[in-house]
Every structure is written in structure tokens, then in C-alpha cells.
Amino acid sequence: MLELQNISYVTEDGKTILKDINAKIDDHFVVITGPNGSGKSTLAKVIAGINKPSSGRILLNGEDITDLSITERANKGISYAFQQPVRFKGLTVKDLMSLAAGKEASLNELCNLLSEVGLCAKDYINRDLDGSLSGGELKRIEIAMAFARNSALTLFDEPEAGIDLWSFQKLIRVFEKMVAGNDGNILIISHQERIIDIADKVLYLKDGQVAKYDTKENVLPEIMGGAASACSVLTDKMKED
Amino acid sequence: MKTIEQNILKEVAGLDALPVGAYNIRTNGKSAARNTTANIDIVTKEDKPGIDIIIKPGTINESVHIPVVVSQAGLKDMVYNDFFIGEGSDVTIVAGCGIHSCGDADSAHDGIHTFYVGKNAKIRYVEKHYGEGDADATGKRLMNPTTVVHLDEGAQMMMETSQIAGIDDTNRVTEADLAAGAKLEIRDSIMTTGDQTADAYFTADLNGEDCSCNIISRTVAKGNSKQHYTSTLNGNARCAGHTECDSIIMDNAYVHAAPQLSAATTEASLIHEAAIGKIAGEQLIKLMTLGLTEEEAEEQIISGFLK
């Protein structure tokens, strides 16, 4: 279980990105959603230890991990699939998958993991994780790496971004499978209704604050109603659509 | 053979025991072991130190190992090795030199390797340079290899050269000329640390119609080390050439990369690329989220980059 206590994050130039976030992530499958710029990715980075919160505490299964490094948190069971996958010259898909799994991954294991994201292991394992792969391929490998870690808490930052529609359908099934299994807590940043549909709970983030954290039935009306507070030009335009 | 020499042979040529096929092992300026085969002859030069390696036309799937070990402080070893690769053959040549320094005098190995690759012959050439020393040894380990390659019509050469550790000062020169349809591919890796310096100069003259050359260099410069890299492709006919130098710079190191092109005809198609930069922070962070420490992440990134 992950607990966020009064988490705030202010950038070096004084801009407040997260304001007093309080949430207990104890459900199996939680989706963080909210408008662009609401602080979702920053919150994921704060949880993974990439960004240090300006104030507040983070507890993982009751243990205060606020001052732990990225590596220490990873070893405590936090995984993080980036929104923008990182490229490596000279490191192969197999190298990265093995590092993620914490052991030399066999062809069979790689085949199981990569086929979940629609890739054939034989075509990919010896390829460098660099510019020779498309954005969609890199993204699928990024997601497979998170699966390979099989952690207590897995964070996915917009797994749907950059993935074609066909793969997205398959990806939804993968997440559905994860929900059906007992593979720890999954925290997904997403705008996709189909992902929100399978969530146990939805955390709706707006202007760096928790606007609502509840079941999807209770949160969705809030999200839909949220547009009403936007400027009149935007709301008129949305009505036309 | 002493343990030190066995270790070095393992480092430079991957040898735990005497290799299969033809070989010539040179230790401290003398030939220590040699084997020839029906198709591959090794002959000691009479006018200067070194050997001629003569491979009969049509020799397929054979290999030659010619490692050099220098474990005597103060030894300045200089060799001239000539390789005559017969037409239509397909062979692997594993060279390499290791220096183990144990005193305060500099140890050096300078070699000039000249390849005459016959028509339609195919050769893979692997060369690894390595240095190590006793903790109290102050003598420098120096290596200045020169490689000259003449590729006849349709000949192909794949060179894999590396110098990953322990050489204090190196000046590596590689020169090639390519006839029609010849193909040269060079993959070079260098890592320098401490106060080491490494200079590398590549020149390829693309003289024959439809010949091609691809030089890919990856380097890592750490500590106060200095690297100079120059690679020049001269397109003198309808040809394709590409040269790329990619460097990771760390600490207080210095890297100079200068790829150069010249074309003497409109039919030459030549490209160069060079990049120097530190390890990207996001690469470190990604590997740390997989549970590696920052140092382990750095090590993985460098070893992958130089692979």
C-alpha cells in the first residue's frame, strides 16, 4: 500500500506543481487522471523518487520512503514505466529486460513478456534500444520491462501514448489480466476511458490538487462537469462539437 | 608460460589454451609458439622483425591467431606483419597485444600490419589492445599500431578494434584503399582513463567503382584523459562512405573528433557524423528505477556503448 501525506512539489523557480496531496493507494488498480499540466507525471516522479517532494511524506507498506533514493525505492518494489521511453546506444532489448527482471532472461521468458505487448521476442531481443526502433515499439518494450519487474507497486505513465489502436486494444487486455491476477498495486496515469473503466478507484488531479479520489462512478461526473468551469470560448466550442 | 602471460592471452585473444588452426604467439619480442595448416603458412621475416601470414586462395572458415604479450619492463617491441589473403578465401584473423608492466621503465609495442586482400576474399579481423601492471609499476604502457589495408576487387574486410583498458599512450593509424566493389567496415572502441591519451587516425581511399566504407567509432573518455580522433574518407569513384564518431565524455576529459570527407566525383556519396556528450541523465534514472545504483547504471551504459 502506498500512502501520500501532504505532498507538495514546488519547482526551483517557485512554481507550485503539487499542492498538499493526500491519498491512500490500497486498491489493486488505481488510475490517476486529470487535465494536461495538472501534475500527474510529477506525482509519478515523486513516488518513484526522481523528484523530491518540497514537503510531505510517502509511505510504502507503512515504511517512510520519502528520503530513499530511486534505487532504494526500486529495490523496495516500485516500478515505473516512463511516458517517454529512454533510448540506449548499445544496450539491447534483452539487456534491458534482463536488468528489469534482475536476472538473465531466457528466450522463453522474454517471449512471454514481449508477446503480451504484441512483439515477437525473436525479432527484438538482439536489437539495440535506440533510434532504430519506432516510438511505439520503444513504448511497448518500456511496458514489458515494467511487467518483467513484477513489483509490489507498478506505475505506468500514460501507457497508451504513442501506441497504435490495434496495440491499445491488446494492452487493455493485458491490464485486465493484471487486474484479474494478484500482482500488487498498479497505478496508471491515463486519459483513456477504457482504462478508467477497469479501475478500482480513480484519482482526479486538477491544478496540482486531488479534486476527487473515489470509484469511477463517483469521479466521472466530476471530470465531465469540470469543463463547465473553463472559459466561455472553450465551453462554447465544446458544445458545438 | 607464466600466469601473467596466460591472463593477457585470455584478455586480448580470448584464449584459454592453444587455439585451433594457425597461430603465432609472440612473447617479449620472440616467437613462443607457432602452428601452420595446409592452407595457412606463417613465415618469419628475414630482413626485419615480424612474420608473413600467407593464406592460400579459396581457404574457407579457417582462423589465424597472432597475439603478442609484453611482460618485460623496458621492452620496446616492434613488428612488421604482412598478411596475404588469397582470392576467394573467407577467414578470421585474431590479433591483439597485451602489456603487463612490472617496473619503472616504459614498455612498448609498435606494430605495422599490412593486409593484401585478394579478389573476392572476405576477412574478419579482430584486434584488442590491453594493458595491466603491478600496483607499484610506474613504467608506462605504450602502443602504436598501424594498419594498412589494400582491398582488391570485390574484397571485404570487417575490422573490430578495441582498446578498453590500461594503455597509457596510443597513436593508432589505419589506412585503406579500396578497389571496385570492395567493402570495408571498421568498428573501433576506445576507453581512456586517468592521464591516458589516445590518438586515432583513419583514412580510406575509395578508388574503385561501387566500393563502400563504413567506419563506426565509439569512445569513452574519463578522468583527465585526452582523445583525438580523425577519420577521412576520400571518394574517388562512384562509391558510398560513412564515418561516425560517437563519444561519451566524463570528468575532466578532452575529446576532439574530426571526421572529414573529400569527393573527386559527383558519383561519390559520403556522410560523416560526430557526437560528443555526457551520459544522459534520463538513461541513469531509467536504470536506477530498475534497481541499479548510479555507479552500476553508469557501468552498464558504458559497457553497452563500447560493445
Boltz contact constraints between the chains, C-beta under 6 A:
constraints:
  - contact:
      token1: [A, 48]
      token2: [B, 289]
      max_distance: 6.0
  - contact:
      token1: [A, 50]
      token2: [B, 285]
      max_distance: 6.0
  - contact:
      token1: [A, 70]
      token2: [B, 288]
      max_distance: 6.0
  - contact:
      token1: [A, 70]
      token2: [B, 289]
      max_distance: 6.0
  - contact:
      token1: [A, 71]
      token2: [B, 288]
      max_distance: 6.0
  - contact:
      token1: [A, 71]
      token2: [B, 293]
      max_distance: 6.0
  - contact:
      token1: [A, 74]
      token2: [B, 289]
      max_distance: 6.0
  - contact:
      token1: [A, 74]
      token2: [B, 291]
      max_distance: 6.0
  - contact:
      token1: [A, 75]
      token2: [B, 291]
      max_distance: 6.0
  - contact:
      token1: [A, 80]
      token2: [B, 289]
      max_distance: 6.0
  - contact:
      token1: [A, 86]
      token2: [B, 282]
      max_distance: 6.0
  - contact:
      token1: [A, 86]
      token2: [B, 283]
      max_distance: 6.0
  - contact:
      token1: [A, 86]
      token2: [B, 286]
      max_distance: 6.0
  - contact:
      token1: [A, 89]
      token2: [B, 305]
      max_distance: 6.0
  - contact:
      token1: [A, 90]
      token2: [B, 304]
      max_distance: 6.0
  - contact:
      token1: [A, 90]
      token2: [B, 305]
      max_distance: 6.0
  - contact:
      token1: [A, 90]
      token2: [B, 307]
      max_distance: 6.0
  - contact:
      token1: [A, 91]
      token2: [B, 304]
      max_distance: 6.0
  - contact:
      token1: [A, 99]
      token2: [B, 290]
      max_distance: 6.0
  - contact:
      token1: [A, 100]
      token2: [B, 290]
      max_distance: 6.0
